Amino acid sequence: MELSPDRTTQEQHRLADRERFRSVMGHFASGVTIITTRHEGIDYGLTASAVSSLSLDPPMLLICVNRTSNTQKAIAQSQVFAVNILREHQSALARQFASSRPQKFGGMSVSYGALGVPLLADTLATIECRVTAEVTGGTHSVFLAEVETAQAAEGMPLTYFRGRMGRFAFMSVDAGASLWRDMQWEDAA
């Protein structure tokens, strides 16, 4: 359905300003991950915080990846990817994969999972996924995927809040307090 010019203008006025939306969404803390895939013998990866559990039955998650990214194109072709959840001390790794440099994997210890996707060493968790659907949302592809393997280690996650990476630290616990009130923000070193 194509909107008339008047209708398009009306729709645009109802939407939040881009910078205001970005600022408001920055108030939502999230984990930091590196999404990896392999296509035609080449490893691809990028840093992402737009990752969410989707379903327990079957186990599914979703990721959002900019459509201009080479990693997005590789995932669309290979139909498999891994989510590598970073530890609190891995902010340098997150910055490395957030860059546009071509040799993001250089000098790294990488293994390949059951789906043939790169798994980064010493991460907090890895999740291997097979794409079941791809949906376009504005500038991004949303990949819905079934989880084929998942593993986690002990530790604390790297987090992202208001444009900064950091970590959570447990505060003193009140017997009746809920978990989310027992966390405080600390900058990552």
Secondary structure, DSSP 4 states (H G I P E B T S, - for coil): -PPPHHHHHHHHHHSPPHHHHHHHHTTS-EE-EEEEEEETTEEEEEEE--EEEEEETTEEEEEEEETT-HHHHHHHHH-EEEEEEPBTT-HHHHHHHHS--S-TTTT--EEE-TTS-EEETT-SEEEEEEEEEEEEETTEEEEEEEEEEEEE-SS-BEEEETTEEEEEEEPPPPTT--GGGGEEEEE--
